[in-house]
Amino acid sequence: MPLLAALMLMQVVAPLPATPGAATTPNEQALYADCVRAANEGVPGAIDAATQWKNGTGGVPARHCLGLAYMGANRPADAARAFEDAARVAEAQGNPAAAELYGQAGNALLIAEQYARAEVVLSNAMVLAARRPALKGEMLIDRARAREAQGNALGARSDLEQAVELAPDDALGWLLLGTLARREERLDAARPALANALRLAPDDPDVQLEAGNMAAMDGDYARARTLWNAAVRAGRDTPAGKAADTALLRNPE
């Protein structure tokens, strides 16, 4: 998997906010809560239950929960289709949740490694999120990952530079911007970006790994080893933790 697409790739298993969210009636709210719980816990039959609800009385909430159920079953491509279906219905209804739903579809497509489709979906989602800076910033981060995965480093850099302006407190944007700059040996740009990521997420193993890599490139191996050790402690079984462990083996004291 390409570098930026692999970093901190999280599955979409979060319910929509209560408003403007999915369920409106008490019965729908109860159904939605039960469906989300079953989806997140991987309860057998969660997909069938959500499909039955969607084919019956369910609208946006049922379609969204079907996507969550597919994510819980590690079927991100199917989840993306369900999220897009929910988004189209929400958009037709004038429901502001359409933007988040398209964004979740794009994220699921990233997980499914369908990068070209993810870029298209996220580009469309950003039109709906134009007046919501934080949400648009998140979508720019995801689109940057899709673009980098397709070999469009310039497009990814442009997206990330916009993202950190719109969502300056999002550590992931700074991490990916710094990682891309470090890999391209634009070290004057990488240093402040990774410093911001470390300030915002000091205990995150991906951030610690990359900050350690940056320190090593600057010749500060003592600091690099400190950060790599922290990454191993924070996420020993994660890709970042394993990469940090390898870096420590290659750079003993």
N, C-alpha and C positions, 0 to 999 in steps of 0.2 A: 504494500500500500504506500502511496506517495507520502512524503514527509509531513506536510501540513495536515493532510487528511487523517493521518494516523494519530497525531497529537491530541490528547484529551478528547477523543471521539466518544461522546456519550449517547447512550440510547435514549430515545424519546419515550419516556414512560410517565410523564407528568400530566395530570388532568388540566383542563383549561381553568382559568380563574372563574370564580363564581359569577362575576359580572365583568364584561359582557361575555358570559361563558356559554354553557351548554344548556343544562336543564332549567326549566322555568316553573313548572308546577311541582308541588310536593311529591307527587308520584314519580315524575321524571327525575327529580333530584335523588330520590331513594334508589331508583333503577340505575342511575348514572354512578352513584357512589358504590353500589354493589358491583357494577360492571368494572369500574376502575380497580377496585380492590382485587377482584378475581383476575383481571389482566395483569396487574403488577405482581401478584403472587403466583402467577403461572398455573392457576387452577385448571385442571382438565375440563374441557368443555367451554372455556371462556370464549373462544372464537365462535363456537356454535350458538352460544347464548346471545352474544352481541349481534350475530348475523340474523338470528330470529327476531330480535328486537328491531333491528334496522328494517327488516322486511315487513314488520308489523306497523307499530305506531311510531317508531323511532325516527327522528330527524337528524339534526346535527349531533346531538349527544350520542346517539347510537352509532353513528358513523365514526365519530371520534373514538369512542370506546373500542370499536372493532379494530381501529388502527393500533390502539394500545395493546389489545389482545394479541395481534400479530407481532408486535414488538416483543411482548413477553414470551412468545414462542420462537423468537429469533428468526422472524420472516420479514425483514425490513422492506423488501420490495413490495410485498403485499400490504404492509403497513402504509407505505407511501401512497399507494392507490386509495386506500381507505381515507387517509388524511386529505388527499386531494378531493375526493368525493365529498367529504364533510365541508371542505373549504368552498367548493362550488355552490353547495346548498346554502351555506352561510352568506356567501357573497350575493346570491340571488335574493336573499331575505334582507339584505342590508345590515347583516350582523357584523359588528367590528371584529369578532373573533376570527373572521376569514383570514386576516393577515397572519395571526399565529398559526392557524391550521396549515396554510401554505408553507409557512416557515418550518413547521414540523415535518411536512412532506419532504421538503428539501433536505432536512437533516437525515431523515430516514433513507433518502436516496444516496446520501453520502455514505451511510453505513453499508448500503447495498452495493457501493462502488459504481453507481450509475452517475458518473460525474457530469456528463454533458446534460442529462436530464435535470440533475440537481441545479445546475447553473440557470437553466431556463426557468424552473419553478421559483427559485429564489429571486431572480430578476423580476418576475411578475409579482411576487409577494412584496417586494420593496415599494412597488407603486402604491399598494394599499397601506404601507407603513410609513408613507412619506412624512406624515406629521407626528410620528412617534419615534424620536431620535434613538432611544435606547433599543427599541425593537429593531429598527433599521440597522443599528450598529451590529446587533447579533447576526442579522441576515447577511450583512457584508462580510463578517468573519466566516460564515459558512460558505458564502459564494467564493471567497478567496481560497478556501480549501479545495473547492471544486475546480477552480481555475488552475491552481498550482498542480493539481492531479492531472490536468490535461496539458501541462507544459507551458501554461501561460503565466510565467512568473511576474511579468510586468503588470498584468491585470490583477494578480493576487496582491502585489504590493500596493497598487492604487486602492483596492478595496480595504486593505488593512489600515492604510493611512487615513482613510475616511472613517473607518470604524473606531479608531482610538480617539478621533475628534468627537464623534457622536456619543461614544460610550467609554469615557476615559477611565472609569473604575472597573472595567472588565479586563481582568488579568489575561484572559485567553487572547484577546486582540493584541496586547503588548507582547505576549509570548510568541505568537506566530509571526508578528512583524519582526521581532528580534531574531527569531530562528531563521527566517528567510534572509535577513540581512547578514547574519553570521555565515550562513552557508554560501552566500555570494561574496563573502569577504569584504562587505561594506561595514567594517568594524565600528566606525564612528556613529553609524546609525544603530548597529546592533547593541552597543553598550547601554545607551539610555533606555532603549525599549526593554531589554531584559532586566535592567535595574527596576524599572517600573513594575514589571511582572512580578519580580521577587518582593517588592514592597507590598503589592496587593495580595499576593498569595504565597507567603513565605514558607508554608508547610506543604506545598504541592510538589510532588516528586518530579513532574514534567518540568516545572519551573526551576527547581533545584538542579536538575540534570543540565538544562540548557545554560543556566547561569554558571555552573561548573565548567561546561565546555567553553564558555566565553572567557572565564578566568584562565583556563589552560591556554587558550590562544594568545592571551596577553602575557603568558609566561609565569603567572602566579599559581604555581601548582599546589602550594599549601592551601590557598583558598579553594581551588578547584576540588581538592580531595575532601575538604570540609563539606562542600556542597554536595559532592557525589555521595559521601557517607550519609548525609541527611536524606538524600533521595532514596538510598537503599533502606534506611530505617522507616521512611514514610510509606514506601511502596515496594517492599522486597519482591513481591510476586508480579508486579506490574511491568510492562515493557520499559518504562522509565527506570524503575529500580534495577532491572536486569542490565540495562545499558550502562547505568552508573556503576554497577558492580564490575562490569567488563572494563570500564574506564579506569577503575581503581587497580585492577590487575595489571593493566598496561602501564600505569603510572605509579609504581610503588614509591614509598618515601625513600 
